[in-house]
Amino acid sequence: MINRFTGLAMSARLLANVPAARLGAQRITLRSVFTTAHHALTIFGVSAIVMIAVLYVRPDLAHSLSQALAARPAAAMPAPVTAPPLHELMEAPAVTAAATDSKVLSPAEEKALLGTRKQQQWVTDWLSKRYRVAGDAANMLVSTAYMTAREIKIDPLLILAVMAIESRFNPFAESPVGAQGLMQVMSKVHHDKFQELGGVQAALNPVANIRVGSLILKDYVTRGGSVEAGLKSYVGAGAFETDDGYGSRVLAEYKRLKLVSAGKKVPTFTPPAQSAPAAPAAPATVTASAQPHVAPEPPAPEPELAGL
């Protein structure tokens, strides 16, 4: 009996000592953590003191550092968007023309044709992701824009940029004032241009809408003498001082498409533009959603353009 009680007493003592052992281990762990943190803070403080001393001894380094930090916000500002020269805008894609006009291509033409197809595929994939358009539908719209651009001699990327801003590639888009389709053409105003394409009811046909809209766009650009002037007339703001930023939005999209067609990695999401300083009040303007594509203005002398 004595041995039994003695064994039970020893077991009880061992069990009672288990929490104490665990608590001791936890204390040791916390002490190690505090010691490590103390050493890290000490090293950080010493490093900061050394850095301050170096900057105090070398004022030129401090000046260079302050300039670098001050230059960061300026570098983040978007670069100004400029329109392409007219002689470049109006040149037809020669490679595509050679591919359709001749069945036998030279090695150089075949290489250029493969490059053009690759660029067109890059543009198609990017637009499909950016505007959430099915791949086959995006391919059809891009191919039509390129084919139309070759026929009427205008940059296909400008056509696609206008389509992006006007309708976001929705072929059935229609504004409250009657602008219709991908390029938001006023079929009531430009009904004569739809006659050979099946009449005004063809305004929602993607192929017909792209062709008529491209013809109107080229006409405005040619008569205006610049891409900016052409876009201003296209949106119906030719008689006003500003176009409410319509031209800038189109040219910004054109610039992105230009980079995409060159194989550059361009994000499909565009962050909101930084707010500009408040400008003096200007007369009310006509935006794309209010009254796009008004009746043509009186013709002006056409400048001599290469490729026309």
SERO-4910 file (N, C-alpha, C, O; in steps of 0.05 Angstrom, whole numbers):
BEGIN
 pado doro    nc1    nc2    nc3   cac1   cac2   cac3    cc1    cc2    cc3    oc1    oc2    oc3
  Met    A     16    -24      0      0      0      0     17     25      0     11     45    -13
  Ile    A     39     24     15     56     48     17     69     53    -10     70     76    -19
  Asn    A     77     32    -24     89     36    -51     69     47    -70     76     64    -87
  Arg    A     44     38    -69     23     49    -87     19     79    -82     19     94   -101
  Phe    A     17     86    -57     12    115    -51     37    131    -59     34    154    -69
  Thr    A     60    120    -55     84    135    -62     85    139    -92     93    161   -102
  Gly    A     78    119   -108     78    121   -138     58    142   -147     63    157   -165
  Leu    A     34    142   -134     13    161   -142     22    190   -136     17    208   -151
  Ala    A     36    193   -113     45    220   -106     66    230   -125     65    254   -133
  Met    A     83    213   -134    104    221   -153     91    228   -180     99    247   -193
  Ser    A     71    213   -189     58    219   -214     44    246   -212     44    261   -232
  Ala    A     31    251   -190     17    277   -187     37    300   -188     31    321   -200
  Arg    A     61    296   -176     80    317   -177     90    322   -206     93    345   -214
  Leu    A     94    301   -221    102    304   -249     81    319   -265     88    337   -281
  Leu    A     56    312   -262     35    325   -277     32    354   -269     27    371   -286
  Ala    A     37    360   -244     35    388   -235     58    405   -246     56    429   -249
  Asn    A     81    392   -251    103    406   -262    102    411   -292    118    427   -302
  Val    A     84    398   -307     82    401   -336     75    429   -344     89    441   -360
  Pro    A     53    441   -333     47    469   -340     70    488   -334     75    507   -348
  Ala    A     83    483   -311    105    501   -304    127    499   -325    140    520   -331
  Ala    A    132    476   -335    153    473   -356    145    487   -381    161    501   -393
  Arg    A    120    484   -389    110    498   -413    112    528   -409    121    542   -428
  Leu    A    104    538   -386    105    567   -381    134    576   -383    140    598   -393
  Gly    A    152    560   -373    180    568   -374    190    570   -403    205    588   -410
  Ala    A    181    551   -420    189    551   -448    178    576   -462    191    588   -478
  Gln    A    152    583   -456    140    606   -468    155    631   -460    159    649   -476
  Arg    A    164    633   -434    179    656   -425    205    658   -441    214    680   -448
  Ile    A    218    635   -445    244    636   -459    239    645   -488    256    660   -499
  Thr    A    217    635   -501    211    643   -529    206    673   -531    217    686   -549
  Leu    A    189    684   -513    183    712   -513    209    729   -508    213    750   -521
  Arg    A    226    719   -490    250    733   -485    268    734   -509    282    754   -515
  Ser    A    268    711   -525    284    711   -550    273    730   -570    288    744   -584
  Val    A    246    731   -572    234    750   -591    241    779   -584    249    795   -602
  Phe    A    238    786   -559    244    813   -550    274    820   -555    280    842   -563
  Thr    A    291    800   -550    319    805   -554    325    810   -583    341    828   -590
  Thr    A    313    794   -601    317    797   -630    307    824   -639    320    838   -655
  Ala    A    283    832   -630    272    858   -637    289    881   -628    293    900   -641
  His    A    300    877   -603    317    898   -592    342    901   -609    351    924   -615
  His    A    354    879   -617    378    880   -634    372    893   -661    387    908   -672
  Ala    A    348    885   -673    341    897   -699    337    927   -697    346    941   -715
  Leu    A    323    936   -676    320    965   -673    346    979   -669    350   1002   -678
  Thr    A    364    966   -655    390    978   -650    405    981   -676    417   1002   -681
  Ile    A    404    960   -693    418    962   -719    406    983   -736    420    998   -750
  Phe    A    378    985   -736    365   1005   -752    372   1033   -743    377   1051   -760
  Gly    A    373   1037   -717    380   1063   -707    409   1071   -713    414   1094   -720
  Val    A    427   1052   -711    455   1058   -718    457   1064   -748    472   1083   -755
  Ser    A    442   1049   -765    443   1054   -794    432   1082   -800    443   1096   -817
  Ala    A    410   1090   -786    399   1117   -791    419   1138   -783    422   1158   -797
  Ile    A    432   1134   -760    452   1154   -751    475   1156   -772    484   1178   -778
  Val    A    484   1133   -782    505   1134   -802    496   1148   -827    512   1164   -838
  Met    A    471   1143   -836    461   1156   -861    459   1186   -857    466   1201   -875
  Ile    A    450   1195   -833    448   1223   -828    475   1236   -828    479   1258   -838
  Ala    A    495   1221   -817    522   1232   -816    534   1235   -844    547   1255   -850
  Val    A    528   1215   -861    539   1216   -888    526   1239   -904    540   1253   -918
  Leu    A    500   1243   -900    487   1265   -914    496   1292   -904    497   1311   -918
  Tyr    A    503   1293   -878    513   1318   -867    541   1324   -878    547   1347   -884
  Val    A    558   1303   -881    585   1307   -891    584   1312   -921    601   1328   -931
  Arg    A    565   1299   -935    564   1302   -965    538   1316   -972    518   1302   -978
  Pro    A    536   1342   -972    511   1356   -978    502   1351  -1007    478   1352  -1013
  Asp    A    521   1345  -1025    514   1340  -1053    496   1315  -1055    478   1314  -1071
  Leu    A    502   1295  -1038    485   1271  -1038    457   1277  -1029    437   1268  -1040
  Ala    A    455   1294  -1008    428   1302   -998    413   1317  -1020    389   1313  -1023
  His    A    427   1334  -1034    413   1350  -1056    404   1331  -1078    382   1335  -1089
  Ser    A    421   1312  -1086    413   1293  -1107    389   1276  -1098    371   1271  -1114
  Leu    A    389   1267  -1073    366   1252  -1063    340   1268  -1063    320   1257  -1071
  Ser    A    341   1293  -1055    317   1309  -1054    307   1314  -1083    283   1315  -1087
  Gln    A    326   1318  -1102    317   1322  -1130    304   1297  -1141    284   1298  -1155
  Ala    A    315   1273  -1134    303   1248  -1144    275   1244  -1133    258   1235  -1147
  Leu    A    271   1250  -1107    245   1247  -1095    225   1267  -1106    202   1261  -1110
  Ala    A    235   1291  -1112    217   1311  -1124    209   1305  -1152    189   1314  -1162
  Ala    A    227   1290  -1167    222   1284  -1195    202   1262  -1199    191   1259  -1221
  Arg    A    196   1246  -1178    179   1223  -1181    150   1231  -1189    139   1219  -1207
  Pro    A    137   1250  -1175    110   1257  -1184    109   1267  -1212     90   1262  -1227
  Ala    A    130   1282  -1221    130   1292  -1248    132   1270  -1268    119   1271  -1290
  Ala    A    147   1249  -1262    150   1226  -1280    124   1211  -1282    119   1198  -1303
  Ala    A    107   1212  -1261     82   1197  -1262     61   1210  -1279     41   1198  -1287
  Met    A     65   1236  -1286     45   1250  -1302     45   1238  -1330     67   1234  -1341
  Pro    A     22   1234  -1342     21   1223  -1369     32   1242  -1390     29   1266  -1387
  Ala    A     45   1231  -1410     57   1247  -1431     35   1259  -1448     14   1246  -1452
  Pro    A     39   1283  -1458     19   1295  -1475     14   1279  -1500     32   1268  -1512
  Val    A    -11   1277  -1508    -19   1261  -1531    -20   1279  -1556    -34   1300  -1556
  Thr    A     -5   1272  -1576     -5   1287  -1601    -15   1270  -1624    -13   1246  -1624
  Ala    A    -27   1283  -1643    -38   1269  -1666    -16   1263  -1686      4   1277  -1688
  Pro    A    -19   1241  -1701      1   1234  -1722      0   1254  -1745    -21   1266  -1750
  Pro    A     22   1258  -1759     21   1275  -1783      2   1265  -1804     -3   1240  -1806
  Leu    A    -10   1283  -1819    -30   1275  -1838    -18   1256  -1860    -32   1237  -1868
  His    A      7   1261  -1868     18   1245  -1889     21   1216  -1880     21   1197  -1896
  Glu    A     26   1212  -1854     27   1184  -1843     -1   1173  -1840     -5   1149  -1845
  Leu    A    -19   1189  -1831    -46   1179  -1826    -60   1170  -1851    -75   1151  -1851
  Met    A    -55   1183  -1874    -69   1178  -1898    -55   1157  -1916    -65   1151  -1938
  Glu    A    -33   1146  -1907    -20   1125  -1923    -34   1099  -1919    -40   1090  -1897
  Ala    A    -40   1085  -1941    -53   1059  -1940    -33   1038  -1932     -9   1040  -1938
  Pro    A    -41   1017  -1917    -24    995  -1911    -15    980  -1936    -31    964  -1947
  Ala    A      9    985  -1946     18    974  -1971     19    944  -1971     15    931  -1992
  Val    A     25    933  -1948     28    903  -1947      1    890  -1952     -1    870  -1966
  Thr    A    -20    901  -1939    -47    889  -1943    -56    893  -1972    -68    874  -1983
  Ala    A    -49    915  -1984    -56    919  -2012    -42    899  -2030    -55    888  -2048
  Ala    A    -17    894  -2025     -2    875  -2041    -14    847  -2038    -14    831  -2057
  Ala    A    -23    841  -2014    -34    814  -2009    -60    809  -2024    -65    787  -2031
  Thr    A    -76    830  -2029   -101    827  -2042    -99    831  -2072   -114    819  -2087
  Asp    A    -80    847  -2081    -77    853  -2109    -60    833  -2124    -61    832  -2149
  Ser    A    -44    818  -2110    -26    800  -2123    -26    773  -2109    -24    772  -2084
  Lys    A    -29    751  -2124    -29    725  -2111     -1    715  -2105      3    698  -2088
  Val    A     19    724  -2120     47    716  -2116     61    739  -2102     63    761  -2113
  Leu    A     72    734  -2079     86    754  -2064    116    748  -2063    124    725  -2063
  Ser    A    131    769  -2062    160    765  -2059    166    758  -2030    150    762  -2013
  Pro    A    191    747  -2025    197    741  -1997    195    764  -1978    186    761  -1956
  Ala    A    202    788  -1987    200    812  -1970    171    818  -1964    164    826  -1942
  Glu    A    154    816  -1985    125    821  -1981    113    800  -1962     96    807  -1946
  Glu    A    121    775  -1965    110    754  -1947    118    760  -1918    102    756  -1900
  Lys    A    143    768  -1914    152    774  -1887    137    798  -1876    129    798  -1853
  Ala    A    133    818  -1892    118    842  -1883     89    835  -1878     77    845  -1859
  Leu    A     78    817  -1894     50    809  -1890     47    793  -1864     27    798  -1850
  Leu    A     66    776  -1858     64    761  -1833     67    781  -1809     53    777  -1789
  Gly    A     84    801  -1812     86    821  -1791     60    836  -1787     52    842  -1764
  Thr    A     47    843  -1809     21    858  -1807      0    841  -1794    -16    850  -1778
  Arg    A     -1    815  -1801    -21    797  -1789    -16    794  -1759    -35    793  -1744
  Lys    A     10    793  -1752     16    791  -1723      7    816  -1709     -4    814  -1687
  Gln    A     13    839  -1720      4    864  -1708    -26    865  -1705    -37    874  -1684
  Gln    A    -40    857  -1726    -69    857  -1725    -80    838  -1704   -100    844  -1691
  Gln    A    -66    815  -1700    -75    797  -1679    -70    808  -1651    -86    805  -1633
  Trp    A    -47    823  -1648    -42    836  -1622    -64    856  -1616    -74    857  -1593
  Val    A    -72    872  -1636    -93    892  -1632   -119    878  -1626   -134    888  -1608
  Thr    A   -125    857  -1640   -151    842  -1635   -152    832  -1606   -172    835  -1593
  Asp    A   -131    819  -1598   -130    807  -1571   -133    829  -1549   -147    825  -1530
  Trp    A   -119    851  -1553   -120    872  -1533   -147    885  -1532   -158    890  -1510
  Leu    A   -159    891  -1555   -186    903  -1555   -207    884  -1543   -225    892  -1529
  Ser    A   -204    858  -1549   -222    838  -1538   -222    838  -1508   -243    836  -1495
  Lys    A   -198    840  -1496   -196    840  -1467   -205    867  -1455   -219    868  -1435
  Arg    A   -197    889  -1468   -203    915  -1457   -233    921  -1457   -243    932  -1438
  Tyr    A   -247    914  -1479   -275    920  -1481   -293    896  -1478   -317    898  -1483
  Arg    A   -282    874  -1470   -297    849  -1465   -315    841  -1488   -339    837  -1486
  Val    A   -301    840  -1511   -314    832  -1536   -305    804  -1543   -281    797  -1540
  Ala    A   -323    787  -1552   -316    759  -1559   -294    760  -1580   -293    778  -1597
  Gly    A   -275    741  -1578   -252    740  -1596   -259    741  -1625   -247    756  -1641
  Asp    A   -279    724  -1633   -287    723  -1662   -299    750  -1671   -293    759  -1693
  Ala    A   -315    762  -1653   -327    788  -1661   -306    809  -1663   -307    826  -1681
  Ala    A   -287    810  -1644   -266    829  -1645   -249    826  -1670   -240    845  -1682
  Asn    A   -243    801  -1677   -228    796  -1701   -242    806  -1726   -229    817  -1744
  Met    A   -268    802  -1727   -284    812  -1750   -283    842  -1752   -280    853  -1774
  Leu    A   -286    856  -1729   -286    885  -1730   -259    896  -1737   -257    916  -1752
  Val    A   -238    885  -1726   -211    894  -1732   -204    889  -1761   -192    906  -1774
  Ser    A   -211    866  -1771   -206    860  -1799   -221    879  -1818   -210    888  -1838
  Thr    A   -246    885  -1811   -261    904  -1827   -249    932  -1827   -248    945  -1847
  Ala    A   -239    940  -1803   -227    966  -1801   -201    967  -1818   -196    988  -1831
  Tyr    A   -186    946  -1817   -161    946  -1833   -167    946  -1863   -154    960  -1879
  Met    A   -187    930  -1871   -194    929  -1899   -205    956  -1909   -198    965  -1931
  Thr    A   -222    968  -1893   -233    994  -1900   -212   1015  -1901   -212   1032  -1919
  Ala    A   -193   1015  -1883   -171   1034  -1882   -154   1032  -1907   -145   1052  -1918
  Arg    A   -150   1008  -1917   -134   1004  -1941   -148   1016  -1965   -135   1028  -1983
  Glu    A   -174   1013  -1966   -190   1022  -1989   -192   1052  -1990   -189   1064  -2012
  Ile    A   -196   1065  -1967   -200   1094  -1968   -175   1109  -1959   -176   1134  -1958
  Lys    A   -153   1095  -1953   -128   1107  -1946   -129   1124  -1921   -129   1149  -1921
  Ile    A   -131   1110  -1898   -131   1123  -1872   -121   1102  -1852   -122   1078  -1857
  Asp    A   -110   1112  -1831    -98   1094  -1811   -120   1077  -1797   -139   1088  -1786
  Pro    A   -118   1050  -1798   -139   1034  -1786   -140   1037  -1755   -161   1033  -1743
  Leu    A   -117   1044  -1743   -117   1048  -1714   -134   1072  -1706   -145   1072  -1684
  Leu    A   -135   1092  -1723   -152   1116  -1717   -181   1108  -1719   -197   1117  -1702
  Ile    A   -188   1092  -1738   -216   1082  -1740   -223   1066  -1715   -245   1071  -1704
  Leu    A   -206   1048  -1706   -211   1032  -1683   -213   1050  -1658   -228   1044  -1640
  Ala    A   -196   1070  -1656   -197   1088  -1633   -223   1103  -1632   -235   1107  -1610
  Val    A   -233   1112  -1654   -259   1126  -1655   -281   1106  -1647   -299   1114  -1632
  Met    A   -280   1082  -1657   -301   1062  -1650   -300   1057  -1620   -321   1054  -1608
  Ala    A   -276   1056  -1608   -274   1050  -1580   -287   1073  -1563   -302   1067  -1544
  Ile    A   -282   1097  -1570   -293   1120  -1555   -323   1124  -1560   -338   1130  -1542
  Glu    A   -331   1120  -1585   -359   1125  -1593   -378   1104  -1582   -399   1111  -1571
  Ser    A   -371   1078  -1584   -391   1057  -1578   -380   1035  -1561   -395   1017  -1553
  Arg    A   -354   1035  -1555   -341   1013  -1540   -346    987  -1555   -349    966  -1542
  Phe    A   -347    988  -1581   -349    965  -1599   -376    951  -1596   -378    927  -1599
  Asn    A   -397    967  -1590   -424    956  -1590   -437    964  -1616   -443    987  -1621
  Pro    A   -442    944  -1635   -452    951  -1661   -481    960  -1661   -491    971  -1681
  Phe    A   -495    957  -1638   -523    965  -1636   -527    990  -1619   -549    996  -1611
  Ala    A   -505   1003  -1613   -507   1028  -1596   -523   1049  -1611   -520   1052  -1636
  Glu    A   -539   1064  -1597   -554   1086  -1609   -558   1108  -1589   -566   1103  -1566
  Ser    A   -552   1133  -1597   -554   1156  -1578   -582   1167  -1579   -597   1161  -1597
  Pro    A   -589   1184  -1559   -616   1195  -1559   -622   1212  -1583   -646   1216  -1590
  Val    A   -602   1223  -1597   -607   1240  -1620   -605   1225  -1646   -608   1237  -1668
  Gly    A   -601   1198  -1645   -602   1183  -1669   -575   1173  -1681   -575   1162  -1702
  Ala    A   -553   1179  -1667   -527   1168  -1676   -527   1138  -1672   -534   1129  -1651
  Gln    A   -518   1123  -1692   -522   1094  -1692   -496   1080  -1697   -478   1089  -1711
  Gly    A   -495   1056  -1686   -474   1037  -1693   -447   1041  -1680   -444   1057  -1662
  Leu    A   -427   1026  -1691   -401   1026  -1680   -388   1054  -1679   -374   1061  -1660
  Met    A   -392   1069  -1701   -379   1095  -1703   -399   1118  -1699   -393   1141  -1704
  Gln    A   -423   1110  -1689   -444   1130  -1681   -448   1150  -1704   -445   1174  -1701
  Val    A   -456   1140  -1727   -462   1156  -1750   -491   1166  -1750   -509   1151  -1743
  Met    A   -495   1191  -1756   -521   1202  -1759   -532   1195  -1786   -527   1209  -1806
  Ser    A   -547   1173  -1788   -556   1163  -1814   -575   1183  -1827   -577   1184  -1851
  Lys    A   -590   1199  -1811   -608   1218  -1823   -593   1240  -1837   -603   1252  -1857
  Val    A   -569   1247  -1827   -553   1268  -1839   -537   1257  -1863   -535   1270  -1884
  His    A   -526   1233  -1860   -509   1222  -1880   -522   1199  -1895   -510   1179  -1902
  His    A   -548   1201  -1899   -563   1180  -1912   -553   1174  -1940   -555   1151  -1950
  Asp    A   -542   1195  -1954   -533   1190  -1981   -509   1170  -1982   -506   1156  -2002
  Lys    A   -493   1169  -1961   -471   1151  -1961   -479   1122  -1956   -463   1104  -1961
  Phe    A   -504   1118  -1947   -514   1090  -1943   -529   1079  -1967   -536   1056  -1967
  Gln    A   -533   1096  -1987   -550   1087  -2010   -539   1062  -2023   -554   1043  -2028
  Glu    A   -513   1062  -2029   -502   1039  -2043   -497   1015  -2024   -487    994  -2033
  Leu    A   -503   1019  -1999   -498    997  -1979   -524    986  -1969   -524    969  -1950
  Gly    A   -547    994  -1981   -572    983  -1973   -591   1003  -1959   -612    995  -1949
  Gly    A   -584   1028  -1959   -601   1048  -1947   -595   1053  -1917   -577   1040  -1906
  Val    A   -610   1071  -1905   -604   1078  -1877   -608   1055  -1858   -598   1055  -1836
  Gln    A   -624   1035  -1866   -628   1012  -1848   -602    996  -1845   -601    979  -1827
  Ala    A   -582   1002  -1861   -556    988  -1858   -538   1001  -1838   -515    993  -1835
  Ala    A   -548   1022  -1824   -531   1037  -1806   -522   1019  -1783   -501   1025  -1771
  Leu    A   -537    999  -1776   -530    981  -1754   -514    956  -1764   -507    939  -1749
  Asn    A   -510    956  -1790   -492    935  -1801   -463    942  -1796   -455    963  -1805
  Pro    A   -448    925  -1782   -421    933  -1774   -404    941  -1798   -389    961  -1796
  Val    A   -404    926  -1820   -388    932  -1843   -395    959  -1855   -378    976  -1861
  Ala    A   -421    963  -1859   -431    988  -1871   -425   1012  -1852   -417   1033  -1862
  Asn    A   -429   1008  -1826   -425   1030  -1808   -396   1038  -1807   -390   1062  -1806
  Ile    A   -378   1019  -1807   -349   1025  -1806   -341   1040  -1831   -325   1058  -1830
  Arg    A   -351   1031  -1854   -344   1044  -1879   -353   1073  -1880   -338   1091  -1887
  Val    A   -379   1077  -1874   -390   1104  -1876   -377   1122  -1855   -369   1145  -1860
  Gly    A   -374   1112  -1830   -361   1128  -1810   -332   1135  -1817   -323   1157  -1811
  Ser    A   -318   1116  -1829   -290   1122  -1837   -289   1143  -1859   -271   1160  -1859
  Leu    A   -308   1141  -1878   -309   1162  -1899   -314   1189  -1888   -301   1209  -1896
  Ile    A   -332   1191  -1869   -338   1217  -1856   -314   1227  -1841   -307   1250  -1842
  Leu    A   -301   1209  -1827   -278   1216  -1811   -255   1227  -1829   -243   1247  -1823
  Lys    A   -250   1213  -1851   -229   1222  -1869   -236   1249  -1882   -219   1266  -1885
  Asp    A   -261   1252  -1889   -269   1277  -1901   -265   1301  -1881   -255   1322  -1889
  Tyr    A   -272   1297  -1856   -269   1318  -1836   -239   1324  -1831   -231   1347  -1828
  Val    A   -223   1303  -1829   -194   1306  -1824   -181   1321  -1848   -165   1338  -1844
  Thr    A   -189   1313  -1872   -178   1326  -1896   -185   1355  -1897   -168   1372  -1902
  Arg    A   -211   1362  -1893   -219   1389  -1895   -210   1406  -1872   -205   1430  -1874
  Gly    A   -207   1393  -1848   -197   1408  -1825   -168   1413  -1825   -158   1432  -1812
  Gly    A   -152   1397  -1840   -124   1401  -1842   -108   1389  -1820    -83   1390  -1820
  Ser    A   -121   1376  -1801   -107   1362  -1779   -126   1341  -1767   -150   1343  -1770
  Val    A   -114   1322  -1753   -130   1302  -1740   -147   1314  -1718   -171   1307  -1715
  Glu    A   -136   1333  -1702   -151   1346  -1681   -176   1360  -1692   -198   1358  -1681
  Ala    A   -172   1375  -1714   -195   1389  -1726   -216   1370  -1737   -240   1374  -1735
  Gly    A   -206   1348  -1749   -225   1328  -1760   -241   1315  -1738   -265   1311  -1741
  Leu    A   -229   1308  -1715   -243   1296  -1693   -263   1315  -1681   -285   1308  -1672
  Lys    A   -256   1341  -1680   -274   1361  -1669   -299   1363  -1686   -321   1366  -1676
  Ser    A   -296   1363  -1713   -319   1363  -1730   -335   1337  -1729   -359   1337  -1730
  Tyr    A   -321   1315  -1726   -334   1289  -1725   -353   1287  -1701   -375   1275  -1703
  Val    A   -345   1299  -1679   -362   1297  -1655   -384   1319  -1655   -400   1320  -1637
  Gly    A   -383   1337  -1675   -404   1357  -1677   -397   1383  -1662   -415   1399  -1656
  Ala    A   -371   1387  -1657   -363   1411  -1642   -346   1430  -1659   -331   1446  -1649
  Gly    A   -349   1428  -1686   -334   1444  -1704   -338   1474  -1700   -320   1490  -1705
  Ala    A   -362   1482  -1692   -368   1510  -1689   -362   1520  -1661   -368   1544  -1655
  Phe    A   -351   1504  -1643   -346   1512  -1616   -316   1513  -1610   -300   1503  -1626
  Glu    A   -309   1525  -1588   -281   1528  -1581   -268   1502  -1573   -245   1497  -1580
  Thr    A   -282   1485  -1559   -271   1460  -1549   -290   1437  -1556   -313   1441  -1563
  Asp    A   -280   1413  -1553   -297   1389  -1558   -300   1373  -1532   -306   1349  -1534
  Asp    A   -296   1386  -1509   -299   1372  -1483   -281   1348  -1480   -288   1329  -1467
  Gly    A   -257   1349  -1492   -238   1328  -1489   -241   1304  -1506   -227   1284  -1503
  Tyr    A   -260   1305  -1525   -265   1282  -1542   -240   1275  -1559   -233   1251  -1559
  Gly    A   -228   1294  -1572   -205   1289  -1588   -182   1278  -1572   -168   1260  -1581
  Ser    A   -178   1287  -1547   -157   1277  -1530   -161   1248  -1523   -143   1232  -1522
  Arg    A   -187   1241  -1518   -193   1213  -1511   -188   1194  -1535   -177   1173  -1532
  Val    A   -195   1203  -1558   -191   1187  -1582   -161   1184  -1587   -152   1162  -1593
  Leu    A   -146   1206  -1585   -117   1204  -1591   -103   1188  -1569    -83   1175  -1575
  Ala    A   -112   1189  -1545   -100   1172  -1524   -104   1143  -1530    -86   1126  -1526
  Glu    A   -128   1136  -1539   -133   1108  -1547   -117   1100  -1571   -107   1078  -1573
  Tyr    A   -114   1119  -1590    -98   1114  -1614    -69   1109  -1606    -56   1091  -1617
  Lys    A    -58   1124  -1587    -31   1120  -1578    -28   1093  -1565     -8   1079  -1570
  Arg    A    -47   1084  -1549    -46   1057  -1537    -46   1036  -1559    -31   1016  -1557
  Leu    A    -64   1039  -1579    -65   1019  -1600    -39   1019  -1616    -31    997  -1626
  Lys    A    -26   1041  -1619     -1   1043  -1633     20   1026  -1619     36   1012  -1631
  Leu    A     21   1028  -1593     40   1013  -1577     33    983  -1578     51    967  -1580
  Val    A      8    977  -1577      0    949  -1578      8    937  -1605     18    914  -1606
  Ser    A      3    951  -1627     10    941  -1653     40    938  -1657     49    923  -1675
  Ala    A     56    951  -1640     85    948  -1641     95    926  -1623    119    922  -1620
  Gly    A     77    911  -1610     84    889  -1593     90    897  -1565    101    881  -1549
  Lys    A     83    922  -1557     88    931  -1529     66    920  -1511     43    916  -1519
  Lys    A     73    917  -1486     54    909  -1465     39    933  -1455     51    950  -1442
  Val    A     14    935  -1461     -2    958  -1453    -25    948  -1435    -39    930  -1443
  Pro    A    -28    959  -1411    -50    949  -1393    -77    954  -1406    -81    974  -1419
  Thr    A    -95    934  -1402   -122    937  -1413   -139    955  -1396   -160    964  -1404
  Phe    A   -130    960  -1371   -145    978  -1354   -130   1005  -1353   -106   1005  -1348
  Thr    A   -144   1026  -1357   -132   1053  -1357   -142   1067  -1332   -166   1071  -1328
  Pro    A   -123   1076  -1314   -132   1090  -1289   -144   1117  -1297   -138   1128  -1318
  Pro    A   -161   1127  -1279   -174   1153  -1285   -152   1175  -1288   -132   1175  -1274
  Ala    A   -157   1193  -1307   -138   1214  -1312   -137   1233  -1288   -158   1238  -1275
  Gln    A   -114   1245  -1283   -112   1264  -1261   -127   1289  -1268   -127   1299  -1291
  Ser    A   -139   1301  -1248   -155   1325  -1252   -137   1348  -1259   -116   1352  -1247
  Ala    A   -145   1363  -1279   -129   1386  -1288   -138   1411  -1273   -160   1411  -1262
  Pro    A   -121   1431  -1272   -129   1456  -1259   -154   1468  -1271   -159   1466  -1295
  Ala    A   -170   1480  -1255   -195   1492  -1264   -190   1513  -1285   -173   1530  -1282
  Ala    A   -204   1511  -1308   -201   1530  -1330   -224   1550  -1329   -245   1545  -1317
  Pro    A   -220   1573  -1342   -242   1593  -1343   -267   1581  -1357   -264   1564  -1374
  Ala    A   -289   1591  -1349   -314   1580  -1360   -315   1585  -1390   -308   1606  -1400
  Ala    A   -323   1564  -1405   -325   1566  -1434   -353   1561  -1443   -369   1551  -1427
  Pro    A   -360   1570  -1467   -387   1566  -1477   -394   1536  -1478   -376   1519  -1480
  Ala    A   -419   1530  -1475   -428   1502  -1476   -420   1489  -1502   -422   1501  -1523
  Thr    A   -411   1464  -1500   -402   1449  -1524   -420   1426  -1530   -436   1418  -1513
  Val    A   -418   1416  -1553   -434   1393  -1561   -417   1368  -1559   -397   1367  -1572
  Thr    A   -425   1349  -1543   -409   1325  -1539   -419   1303  -1557   -439   1306  -1571
  Ala    A   -404   1281  -1557   -411   1259  -1574   -438   1248  -1568   -453   1239  -1586
  Ser    A   -445   1248  -1542   -471   1237  -1535   -494   1256  -1540   -518   1248  -1541
  Ala    A   -488   1282  -1544   -509   1301  -1547   -517   1305  -1576   -540   1303  -1583
  Gln    A   -497   1311  -1593   -504   1316  -1621   -480   1310  -1639   -468   1328  -1650
  Pro    A   -473   1284  -1643   -450   1277  -1659   -456   1279  -1689   -479   1275  -1697
  His    A   -436   1285  -1704   -438   1283  -1733   -460   1301  -1745   -478   1291  -1758
  Val    A   -458   1327  -1740   -478   1345  -1751   -473   1348  -1781   -454   1336  -1792
  Ala    A   -490   1363  -1794   -488   1366  -1823   -460   1378  -1830   -450   1394  -1814
  Pro    A   -449   1370  -1852   -422   1380  -1859   -421   1410  -1862   -440   1423  -1870
  Glu    A   -398   1421  -1854   -394   1450  -1856   -387   1457  -1885   -381   1439  -1901
  Pro    A   -388   1483  -1892   -380   1490  -1919   -352   1481  -1925   -334   1484  -1908
  Pro    A   -347   1470  -1949   -321   1458  -1955   -299   1479  -1955   -303   1502  -1963
  Ala    A   -276   1471  -1945   -252   1488  -1944   -232   1477  -1964   -234   1454  -1971
  Pro    A   -213   1494  -1972   -192   1484  -1991   -178   1460  -1979   -169   1460  -1956
  Glu    A   -175   1439  -1995   -163   1414  -1985   -133   1417  -1987   -122   1424  -2009
  Pro    A   -118   1411  -1966    -89   1411  -1968    -78   1388  -1984    -92   1367  -1987
  Glu    A    -54   1391  -1995    -42   1369  -2010    -32   1348  -1990    -14   1355  -1973
  Leu    A    -42   1324  -1992    -34   1303  -1973    -22   1280  -1988    -31   1272  -2010
  Ala    A     -1   1269  -1977     12   1246  -1990     -6   1222  -1988    -19   1218  -1967
  Gly    A     -7   1207  -2009    -24   1183  -2010    -51   1187  -2019    -66   1167  -2023
  Leu    A    -60   1212  -2024    -87   1216  -2033    -88   1218  -2064   -109   1222  -2076
***
